[in-house]
Amino acid sequence: MEQREQQAIRSLLDHDFELRKTFRQHADLEKQIKAFNGRPALTAADEALRKQLQKRKLAGMDRMMAIVARHDAHSPASKMS
């Protein structure tokens, strides 16, 4: 995630429940993935679960960016350009 994207997300966290919820889920998934990555070896089941978590994390990022885009589209600054 780029710094600009991070700033946009953080600036909206207090104002958008869906974004806040998705952001927290994204952070939780990141922790779970890091726990798997910290293991010296993974079983096939663990590897499949890790991949599933990564896909959910990516979907969450897509959802967060869509929320930010929705806010950008409705902001007065975006209508001036």
N, C-alpha and C positions, 0 to 999 in steps of 0.2 A: 504494500500500500504506500503510495506516495505521500509526502509530507502535506501537500495541499489537500489531498483527500482526507487525511487524518484530521487536519484542522477543520475542514468542513463538517465532518462527522461530529467532532467534539463540540463545535459551536452549536449544534442542533440537539445534543443529547438532553439538555434540560427542557426542551420544548416539544419533543416528539416521543411519545411513549413507545411506538412501534420501533423506532430507531434505537432507543435505549435498550429495549428488550432484545433486539437482534444483536446489538453490540455486546451485551452481556453473554449471550449464547455463543457468539463468535470467540470471545475471550475464554470461555469455558472449554470450547472445542480446542482452542490453541493449547491450553494446559494439558488436555487429554492427549493430544498428538505429541506434545513434547515428552510426556511420560513414556509413550511408546518409543519415541526416538531415542530416549535415554537408555533403553534396554540393549544389552549386548546382542541379543538374538530374539527374533519373534517367531512364534508358531504361525502356521498358515492361517489359523483362525484370527490370531492377533493382527497379522498383516492385513487380512480382509477388513477387520474392524477399523484399523488405522486408515485404510483407504476410504472407507465409508465416512469416517469422521472428517477427512480432508475434503471430500465432496460436499458434505454438509456445511463445512466452513466456507468453502468457495461460494456455495449458494447463498449463504448469509452475507458474504461480501457483496455479491450481486444485488441482493435485496437492499443493503445499506446504501449502495451507490444509486439505486433507483429512488430511494427516499430522498437522498440529497438532491438528485436531479429534479424531483418533484418540487422540492422547496425552492430550488434555483429558478424554476419556471414560474413560480408564483411570487418571487421577490421583486420589489420595485426596480432594483438595480438591473435585473436581467431584461426588463422591458425598455430600458433606455438605450441599450446597444442595438 
